[in-house]
Amino acid sequence: MKTISCFVLIVCLAIGSATPVAKNIQCHDSSEETKDVSLPEILMTTVEMIEYHGYPAEEYEVQTDDGYVLKLHRIPHGKSGRSLRREQKVVFLQHGLLCSSADWVMMGPKEGLAFILADAGYDVWMGNARGNTYSKKHISLSTNDAKFWDFSWDEMGKHDLPAEIDFVLQHTGKSDLFYAGHSMGTTMFYVMCAERPEYNAKIRAQFSLAPVAFMSRVQTPLRLLAPFIDEIDWVMKMLGVNEFMPHSDLLDMIGLALCKDGAITQALCSDVLFLISGFDSKELNRTALPIITAHTPAGASTKTIVHYVQEINSGKFRQYDYGRSGNEEKYGSSSPPEYDLSKITAPMYFHYGQNDLLANVEDVEILYRTMPGTQGKFEVPFEKFNHLDFLWAIDAPDLLYYKMVGLMARH
């Protein structure tokens, strides 16, 4: 079964990297044969999913200082109506690698973190990193230009997050906000606060879900790529493969056909997820698999993947490695500089899982001890909780989200 799962994963990677992006913000067309009226969220955007469940939704465009145009999505209040309280607090949610703002709402009001926070009285904003489904615009570059894709999570932390956070604070009239990030959403935050430490003061409290910085103990297939990453990077550049796993209608059709209830191949879909994140059949809502595959992967730059694999090889949390000569030219040193984590002073809470193959418990512990702003470290109380359970677990509200809401109340 694992051999088959590896094969399916490789096929998906190949399809995702080779197929053109077929939709940006608009709902994409789909033939009647591929539609599943019992899961309408498959064909919806983030905004449409929010409104489908009876919540108010807003969408904004934000321009970064290096010219990328990002989409922000917002749920200003819960179903009970607009809060008139001046003290209503703001929460910013940042997705992880190959994901989008859809992560926080696709599981619906009972299990989606964004809905739970909105119903708890928060003004909820959701970011979209450059290059994903919702953030493929630039003031002068086309997605056909290799230069458009010349970024990793380093630029996302230095440029994307500051632009989005400043926009949210200006729009709401607040001086600070809560921040919750998953996986790459934590990496971006650490880069921002280390490289632009003035942003620590704009964070009321930060919640790291599956924190990712040090990666020497990663156990996913990424580790198999690590020894060959320089060769892989060179080949990808020669082939002009700058975008990694873009969203496409073809992937939607494959996901619906293979992953829907009743399909004999549904187990393969879950096996692929488990291969990446850690096995946890109890917490996976298999009925929702077609919805998950309809919105994920949402695309990223190949350079972003390479940067993470470099972290596995080095065991350090540092900037992109361009090779000895490239580093000398860019950084003035033979090796890329490490991020100064001592500059991260914002109050931070870590949430981790024992069964997380990407955010290893020991790596999380090292990271937690390194940053002066950490306030608490909490293991999710279920031994099989994996990397993707932070988003899509059936019991995520009881195991994690309500705990977060309680911690927010302290601030």
Secondary structure as a PSIPRED ss2 file (coil, helix, strand):
# PSIPRED VFORMAT (PSIPRED V4.0)

   1 M C   1.000  0.000  0.000
   2 K H   0.000  1.000  0.000
   3 T H   0.000  1.000  0.000
   4 I H   0.000  1.000  0.000
   5 S H   0.000  1.000  0.000
   6 C H   0.000  1.000  0.000
   7 F H   0.000  1.000  0.000
   8 V H   0.000  1.000  0.000
   9 L H   0.000  1.000  0.000
  10 I H   0.000  1.000  0.000
  11 V H   0.000  1.000  0.000
  12 C H   0.000  1.000  0.000
  13 L H   0.000  1.000  0.000
  14 A H   0.000  1.000  0.000
  15 I H   0.000  1.000  0.000
  16 G H   0.000  1.000  0.000
  17 S H   0.000  1.000  0.000
  18 A H   0.000  1.000  0.000
  19 T C   1.000  0.000  0.000
  20 P C   1.000  0.000  0.000
  21 V C   1.000  0.000  0.000
  22 A C   1.000  0.000  0.000
  23 K C   1.000  0.000  0.000
  24 N C   1.000  0.000  0.000
  25 I C   1.000  0.000  0.000
  26 Q C   1.000  0.000  0.000
  27 C C   1.000  0.000  0.000
  28 H C   1.000  0.000  0.000
  29 D C   1.000  0.000  0.000
  30 S C   1.000  0.000  0.000
  31 S C   1.000  0.000  0.000
  32 E C   1.000  0.000  0.000
  33 E C   1.000  0.000  0.000
  34 T C   1.000  0.000  0.000
  35 K C   1.000  0.000  0.000
  36 D C   1.000  0.000  0.000
  37 V C   1.000  0.000  0.000
  38 S C   1.000  0.000  0.000
  39 L C   1.000  0.000  0.000
  40 P H   0.000  1.000  0.000
  41 E H   0.000  1.000  0.000
  42 I H   0.000  1.000  0.000
  43 L H   0.000  1.000  0.000
  44 M C   1.000  0.000  0.000
  45 T C   1.000  0.000  0.000
  46 T H   0.000  1.000  0.000
  47 V H   0.000  1.000  0.000
  48 E H   0.000  1.000  0.000
  49 M H   0.000  1.000  0.000
  50 I H   0.000  1.000  0.000
  51 E H   0.000  1.000  0.000
  52 Y H   0.000  1.000  0.000
  53 H C   1.000  0.000  0.000
  54 G C   1.000  0.000  0.000
  55 Y C   1.000  0.000  0.000
  56 P C   1.000  0.000  0.000
  57 A C   1.000  0.000  0.000
  58 E E   0.000  0.000  1.000
  59 E E   0.000  0.000  1.000
  60 Y E   0.000  0.000  1.000
  61 E E   0.000  0.000  1.000
  62 V E   0.000  0.000  1.000
  63 Q E   0.000  0.000  1.000
  64 T C   1.000  0.000  0.000
  65 D C   1.000  0.000  0.000
  66 D C   1.000  0.000  0.000
  67 G C   1.000  0.000  0.000
  68 Y E   0.000  0.000  1.000
  69 V E   0.000  0.000  1.000
  70 L E   0.000  0.000  1.000
  71 K E   0.000  0.000  1.000
  72 L E   0.000  0.000  1.000
  73 H E   0.000  0.000  1.000
  74 R E   0.000  0.000  1.000
  75 I E   0.000  0.000  1.000
  76 P C   1.000  0.000  0.000
  77 H C   1.000  0.000  0.000
  78 G C   1.000  0.000  0.000
  79 K C   1.000  0.000  0.000
  80 S C   1.000  0.000  0.000
  81 G C   1.000  0.000  0.000
  82 R C   1.000  0.000  0.000
  83 S C   1.000  0.000  0.000
  84 L C   1.000  0.000  0.000
  85 R C   1.000  0.000  0.000
  86 R C   1.000  0.000  0.000
  87 E C   1.000  0.000  0.000
  88 Q C   1.000  0.000  0.000
  89 K C   1.000  0.000  0.000
  90 V E   0.000  0.000  1.000
  91 V E   0.000  0.000  1.000
  92 F E   0.000  0.000  1.000
  93 L E   0.000  0.000  1.000
  94 Q E   0.000  0.000  1.000
  95 H C   1.000  0.000  0.000
  96 G C   1.000  0.000  0.000
  97 L C   1.000  0.000  0.000
  98 L C   1.000  0.000  0.000
  99 C C   1.000  0.000  0.000
 100 S C   1.000  0.000  0.000
 101 S H   0.000  1.000  0.000
 102 A H   0.000  1.000  0.000
 103 D H   0.000  1.000  0.000
 104 W H   0.000  1.000  0.000
 105 V C   1.000  0.000  0.000
 106 M C   1.000  0.000  0.000
 107 M C   1.000  0.000  0.000
 108 G C   1.000  0.000  0.000
 109 P C   1.000  0.000  0.000
 110 K C   1.000  0.000  0.000
 111 E C   1.000  0.000  0.000
 112 G C   1.000  0.000  0.000
 113 L H   0.000  1.000  0.000
 114 A H   0.000  1.000  0.000
 115 F H   0.000  1.000  0.000
 116 I H   0.000  1.000  0.000
 117 L H   0.000  1.000  0.000
 118 A H   0.000  1.000  0.000
 119 D H   0.000  1.000  0.000
 120 A C   1.000  0.000  0.000
 121 G C   1.000  0.000  0.000
 122 Y C   1.000  0.000  0.000
 123 D E   0.000  0.000  1.000
 124 V E   0.000  0.000  1.000
 125 W E   0.000  0.000  1.000
 126 M E   0.000  0.000  1.000
 127 G C   1.000  0.000  0.000
 128 N C   1.000  0.000  0.000
 129 A C   1.000  0.000  0.000
 130 R C   1.000  0.000  0.000
 131 G C   1.000  0.000  0.000
 132 N C   1.000  0.000  0.000
 133 T C   1.000  0.000  0.000
 134 Y C   1.000  0.000  0.000
 135 S C   1.000  0.000  0.000
 136 K C   1.000  0.000  0.000
 137 K E   0.000  0.000  1.000
 138 H E   0.000  0.000  1.000
 139 I C   1.000  0.000  0.000
 140 S C   1.000  0.000  0.000
 141 L C   1.000  0.000  0.000
 142 S C   1.000  0.000  0.000
 143 T C   1.000  0.000  0.000
 144 N C   1.000  0.000  0.000
 145 D C   1.000  0.000  0.000
 146 A H   0.000  1.000  0.000
 147 K H   0.000  1.000  0.000
 148 F H   0.000  1.000  0.000
 149 W H   0.000  1.000  0.000
 150 D C   1.000  0.000  0.000
 151 F C   1.000  0.000  0.000
 152 S C   1.000  0.000  0.000
 153 W H   0.000  1.000  0.000
 154 D H   0.000  1.000  0.000
 155 E H   0.000  1.000  0.000
 156 M H   0.000  1.000  0.000
 157 G H   0.000  1.000  0.000
 158 K H   0.000  1.000  0.000
 159 H H   0.000  1.000  0.000
 160 D H   0.000  1.000  0.000
 161 L H   0.000  1.000  0.000
 162 P H   0.000  1.000  0.000
 163 A H   0.000  1.000  0.000
 164 E H   0.000  1.000  0.000
 165 I H   0.000  1.000  0.000
 166 D H   0.000  1.000  0.000
 167 F H   0.000  1.000  0.000
 168 V H   0.000  1.000  0.000
 169 L H   0.000  1.000  0.000
 170 Q H   0.000  1.000  0.000
 171 H H   0.000  1.000  0.000
 172 T H   0.000  1.000  0.000
 173 G C   1.000  0.000  0.000
 174 K C   1.000  0.000  0.000
 175 S C   1.000  0.000  0.000
 176 D C   1.000  0.000  0.000
 177 L E   0.000  0.000  1.000
 178 F E   0.000  0.000  1.000
 179 Y E   0.000  0.000  1.000
 180 A E   0.000  0.000  1.000
 181 G E   0.000  0.000  1.000
 182 H E   0.000  0.000  1.000
 183 S C   1.000  0.000  0.000
 184 M H   0.000  1.000  0.000
 185 G H   0.000  1.000  0.000
 186 T H   0.000  1.000  0.000
 187 T H   0.000  1.000  0.000
 188 M H   0.000  1.000  0.000
 189 F H   0.000  1.000  0.000
 190 Y H   0.000  1.000  0.000
 191 V H   0.000  1.000  0.000
 192 M H   0.000  1.000  0.000
 193 C H   0.000  1.000  0.000
 194 A H   0.000  1.000  0.000
 195 E H   0.000  1.000  0.000
 196 R C   1.000  0.000  0.000
 197 P H   0.000  1.000  0.000
 198 E H   0.000  1.000  0.000
 199 Y H   0.000  1.000  0.000
 200 N H   0.000  1.000  0.000
 201 A H   0.000  1.000  0.000
 202 K H   0.000  1.000  0.000
 203 I E   0.000  0.000  1.000
 204 R E   0.000  0.000  1.000
 205 A E   0.000  0.000  1.000
 206 Q E   0.000  0.000  1.000
 207 F E   0.000  0.000  1.000
 208 S E   0.000  0.000  1.000
 209 L E   0.000  0.000  1.000
 210 A C   1.000  0.000  0.000
 211 P C   1.000  0.000  0.000
 212 V C   1.000  0.000  0.000
 213 A C   1.000  0.000  0.000
 214 F C   1.000  0.000  0.000
 215 M C   1.000  0.000  0.000
 216 S C   1.000  0.000  0.000
 217 R C   1.000  0.000  0.000
 218 V C   1.000  0.000  0.000
 219 Q C   1.000  0.000  0.000
 220 T C   1.000  0.000  0.000
 221 P C   1.000  0.000  0.000
 222 L H   0.000  1.000  0.000
 223 R H   0.000  1.000  0.000
 224 L H   0.000  1.000  0.000
 225 L H   0.000  1.000  0.000
 226 A H   0.000  1.000  0.000
 227 P H   0.000  1.000  0.000
 228 F H   0.000  1.000  0.000
 229 I H   0.000  1.000  0.000
 230 D H   0.000  1.000  0.000
 231 E H   0.000  1.000  0.000
 232 I H   0.000  1.000  0.000
 233 D H   0.000  1.000  0.000
 234 W H   0.000  1.000  0.000
 235 V H   0.000  1.000  0.000
 236 M H   0.000  1.000  0.000
 237 K H   0.000  1.000  0.000
 238 M H   0.000  1.000  0.000
 239 L H   0.000  1.000  0.000
 240 G C   1.000  0.000  0.000
 241 V C   1.000  0.000  0.000
 242 N C   1.000  0.000  0.000
 243 E E   0.000  0.000  1.000
 244 F E   0.000  0.000  1.000
 245 M C   1.000  0.000  0.000
 246 P C   1.000  0.000  0.000
 247 H C   1.000  0.000  0.000
 248 S C   1.000  0.000  0.000
 249 D H   0.000  1.000  0.000
 250 L H   0.000  1.000  0.000
 251 L H   0.000  1.000  0.000
 252 D H   0.000  1.000  0.000
 253 M H   0.000  1.000  0.000
 254 I H   0.000  1.000  0.000
 255 G H   0.000  1.000  0.000
 256 L H   0.000  1.000  0.000
 257 A H   0.000  1.000  0.000
 258 L H   0.000  1.000  0.000
 259 C H   0.000  1.000  0.000
 260 K C   1.000  0.000  0.000
 261 D C   1.000  0.000  0.000
 262 G C   1.000  0.000  0.000
 263 A C   1.000  0.000  0.000
 264 I C   1.000  0.000  0.000
 265 T C   1.000  0.000  0.000
 266 Q H   0.000  1.000  0.000
 267 A H   0.000  1.000  0.000
 268 L H   0.000  1.000  0.000
 269 C H   0.000  1.000  0.000
 270 S H   0.000  1.000  0.000
 271 D H   0.000  1.000  0.000
 272 V H   0.000  1.000  0.000
 273 L H   0.000  1.000  0.000
 274 F H   0.000  1.000  0.000
 275 L H   0.000  1.000  0.000
 276 I H   0.000  1.000  0.000
 277 S H   0.000  1.000  0.000
 278 G C   1.000  0.000  0.000
 279 F C   1.000  0.000  0.000
 280 D C   1.000  0.000  0.000
 281 S C   1.000  0.000  0.000
 282 K C   1.000  0.000  0.000
 283 E C   1.000  0.000  0.000
 284 L E   0.000  0.000  1.000
 285 N C   1.000  0.000  0.000
 286 R H   0.000  1.000  0.000
 287 T H   0.000  1.000  0.000
 288 A H   0.000  1.000  0.000
 289 L H   0.000  1.000  0.000
 290 P H   0.000  1.000  0.000
 291 I H   0.000  1.000  0.000
 292 I H   0.000  1.000  0.000
 293 T H   0.000  1.000  0.000
 294 A H   0.000  1.000  0.000
 295 H H   0.000  1.000  0.000
 296 T C   1.000  0.000  0.000
 297 P C   1.000  0.000  0.000
 298 A C   1.000  0.000  0.000
 299 G C   1.000  0.000  0.000
 300 A E   0.000  0.000  1.000
 301 S E   0.000  0.000  1.000
 302 T H   0.000  1.000  0.000
 303 K H   0.000  1.000  0.000
 304 T H   0.000  1.000  0.000
 305 I H   0.000  1.000  0.000
 306 V H   0.000  1.000  0.000
 307 H H   0.000  1.000  0.000
 308 Y H   0.000  1.000  0.000
 309 V H   0.000  1.000  0.000
 310 Q H   0.000  1.000  0.000
 311 E H   0.000  1.000  0.000
 312 I H   0.000  1.000  0.000
 313 N H   0.000  1.000  0.000
 314 S H   0.000  1.000  0.000
 315 G C   1.000  0.000  0.000
 316 K C   1.000  0.000  0.000
 317 F C   1.000  0.000  0.000
 318 R E   0.000  0.000  1.000
 319 Q C   1.000  0.000  0.000
 320 Y C   1.000  0.000  0.000
 321 D C   1.000  0.000  0.000
 322 Y C   1.000  0.000  0.000
 323 G H   0.000  1.000  0.000
 324 R H   0.000  1.000  0.000
 325 S H   0.000  1.000  0.000
 326 G H   0.000  1.000  0.000
 327 N H   0.000  1.000  0.000
 328 E H   0.000  1.000  0.000
 329 E H   0.000  1.000  0.000
 330 K H   0.000  1.000  0.000
 331 Y H   0.000  1.000  0.000
 332 G C   1.000  0.000  0.000
 333 S C   1.000  0.000  0.000
 334 S C   1.000  0.000  0.000
 335 S C   1.000  0.000  0.000
 336 P C   1.000  0.000  0.000
 337 P C   1.000  0.000  0.000
 338 E E   0.000  0.000  1.000
 339 Y C   1.000  0.000  0.000
 340 D C   1.000  0.000  0.000
 341 L H   0.000  1.000  0.000
 342 S H   0.000  1.000  0.000
 343 K H   0.000  1.000  0.000
 344 I C   1.000  0.000  0.000
 345 T C   1.000  0.000  0.000
 346 A C   1.000  0.000  0.000
 347 P C   1.000  0.000  0.000
 348 M E   0.000  0.000  1.000
 349 Y E   0.000  0.000  1.000
 350 F E   0.000  0.000  1.000
 351 H E   0.000  0.000  1.000
 352 Y E   0.000  0.000  1.000
 353 G C   1.000  0.000  0.000
 354 Q C   1.000  0.000  0.000
 355 N C   1.000  0.000  0.000
 356 D C   1.000  0.000  0.000
 357 L C   1.000  0.000  0.000
 358 L C   1.000  0.000  0.000
 359 A C   1.000  0.000  0.000
 360 N C   1.000  0.000  0.000
 361 V H   0.000  1.000  0.000
 362 E H   0.000  1.000  0.000
 363 D H   0.000  1.000  0.000
 364 V H   0.000  1.000  0.000
 365 E H   0.000  1.000  0.000
 366 I H   0.000  1.000  0.000
 367 L H   0.000  1.000  0.000
 368 Y H   0.000  1.000  0.000
 369 R H   0.000  1.000  0.000
 370 T H   0.000  1.000  0.000
 371 M C   1.000  0.000  0.000
 372 P C   1.000  0.000  0.000
 373 G C   1.000  0.000  0.000
 374 T E   0.000  0.000  1.000
 375 Q E   0.000  0.000  1.000
 376 G E   0.000  0.000  1.000
 377 K E   0.000  0.000  1.000
 378 F E   0.000  0.000  1.000
 379 E E   0.000  0.000  1.000
 380 V C   1.000  0.000  0.000
 381 P C   1.000  0.000  0.000
 382 F C   1.000  0.000  0.000
 383 E C   1.000  0.000  0.000
 384 K C   1.000  0.000  0.000
 385 F C   1.000  0.000  0.000
 386 N C   1.000  0.000  0.000
 387 H C   1.000  0.000  0.000
 388 L C   1.000  0.000  0.000
 389 D H   0.000  1.000  0.000
 390 F H   0.000  1.000  0.000
 391 L H   0.000  1.000  0.000
 392 W H   0.000  1.000  0.000
 393 A E   0.000  0.000  1.000
 394 I C   1.000  0.000  0.000
 395 D C   1.000  0.000  0.000
 396 A H   0.000  1.000  0.000
 397 P H   0.000  1.000  0.000
 398 D H   0.000  1.000  0.000
 399 L H   0.000  1.000  0.000
 400 L H   0.000  1.000  0.000
 401 Y H   0.000  1.000  0.000
 402 Y H   0.000  1.000  0.000
 403 K H   0.000  1.000  0.000
 404 M H   0.000  1.000  0.000
 405 V H   0.000  1.000  0.000
 406 G H   0.000  1.000  0.000
 407 L H   0.000  1.000  0.000
 408 M H   0.000  1.000  0.000
 409 A H   0.000  1.000  0.000
 410 R C   1.000  0.000  0.000
 411 H C   1.000  0.000  0.000
